[in-house]
Amino acid sequence: MKILIQVISLLLLVSACNTSTKEGSTATTPSYLTYSKEDKFAGGIKMIPIKTPKGEFRVWTKKVGNNPKMKVLLLHGGPGGTHEFFECFDGYLPEEGIEYIYYDQLESYYSDQPNDSTLWTIEHFVEEVEQVRQALGLNKDNFYLLGQSWGGILAMEYALKYQNNLKGLIISNMMSSIPEYNKYAQEVLGPQIDPAVLKTIKDIEAKGDFANPKYEELVTEHFYTKHVVRMPVEKWPEPVVRAFKHLSKGIYVYMQGYSEFGVTGNASLKNWDRSKDLVNITVPTLVIGSTFDTMDPKHMEWMSKQVKKGRFLLCPNGSHCSQFDDQETYMGGVIKFVKDVDSAKFQ
């Protein structure tokens, strides 16, 4: 009889614990695939309202996974690119239990496109990221920000203003100075192209004849396949092809400019330089560079030494989109950084 009473007591205790968990106890951690009813209904997609001086607009986000301690918000390149440049993350982060959020910035393909150049400023996009952060409930205990290319500029600017909200920062394939990038493009990348081909490209640029199909053909063959996605165009991953197809050219040309040999667009971006301010970034920071990048990998290694808590990752076989053309190195470095910061092993 005594044994029976003990068994019954144990069963009642287990039942009480299960009931407590179902009613919202924090005794158990939500699993990676535990989604809210809203996320289930929309497949993790949320259109987030963004307030601007020109009214309210919506930006597209998609959450993948669920981890209360490791949430990575992805800032795509461009300006005017899309989250599609990051879709290869699907093959790596889920199995590591890292939550990540795709996000198309205002004017990009999946978000609202007001076509208002007064909103095409670095300041606007920093505040946009902050509004997205708040809407997604990200904070200093779980929020990692990863920006690639133009997204790297945005990530640096966000950290310099709002780093108290961050747990970790990842600057991918972006230098801290546009003038230095332009110098690298002109003095290092340009001379690597056959002189006759480079002359033809420069002649077309001088005439402003950017609609000339010869220009795209030459730039793609002699620049993009060497320094942007390091493989023949016919072998480019489908998400990359789709991302280029969906590029919002209006904002891209306005801010970046037509030429691929440096930034020649809006002065606010053309003259952008935060190299002297990197010392003010105190959160754990990973800087990613690639040997064949459009950006100088030595400059990006230098950046990792300027921030207070920096680490450099070189993708030896990668170019500007090293998440695709040196994938194992890139993804391994990102995953290790996030987990090292989370476990307090980062140095």
NORGI-V215890 format. One record per helix or strand of 3 or more residues. SS is the DSSP state (H for helix, E for strand). FROM is the first residue (numbers start at 1). LEN is the number of residues. Records with the same first field share a line. If there is no record, write none. Layout:
SS = FROM-LEN / FROM-LEN
This chain:
H = 2-21 / 37-6 / 83-9 / 94-3 / 117-3 / 122-15 / 150-16 / 178-15 / 195-13 / 213-15 / 233-3 / 238-8 / 249-7 / 267-4 / 275-6 / 297-10 / 322-4 / 327-16
E = 45-8 / 55-10 / 71-5 / 99-6 / 143-6 / 168-5 / 285-6 / 310-6
